[in-house]
Amino acid sequence: MNKYLKEKPKNKTLRKGLETFKELGKLLNLFWRPELKVDQELIDRLLEFVKEIKQEDQIKFQTFDDLIGIVVSLREEARNLKDYEKSDKLRDGLEELGIVLEDTGKGGKWKFKKGF
């Protein structure tokens, strides 16, 4: 549907179809995503973890996702080098912070642990 909307952005039938689809998705919870609850304490703890792993005092990041991305990249690098001890340490460190790292065909993916 998005492809056709790009081709014909003023098509009223397509727009109405998309709006209907979105409303139906809300009713069926197809697009439900829990609110991310990121507080400064979690950011500080994650930053300290990254500093410890990278053995650096200064870590450049702008968002929480950037910081998680550093850990995901480090873990993928460790796995590629078959450094499973470091890979496990990264995964376990995130889990202690309430973050679950999942391996997918497209690389690492993270989410908050349920009930955390």
Number of C-alpha atoms within 10 A of each C-alpha: 10 11 8 11 15 10 9 12 12 10 12 11 10 16 17 11 12 15 12 12 13 14 14 13 13 12 11 10 10 11 12 10 7 7 6 8 9 10 9 10 9 14 16 11 13 19 21 16 17 23 14 11 15 14 11 10 10 10 14 9 13 8 10 15 10 12 17 21 16 16 24 23 13 18 23 18 14 17 15 11 10 11 13 13 10 16 21 14 13 21 18 15 18 23 15 10 16 16 18 17 21 12 11 8 6 6 11 15 14 16 12 17 14 8 5 8
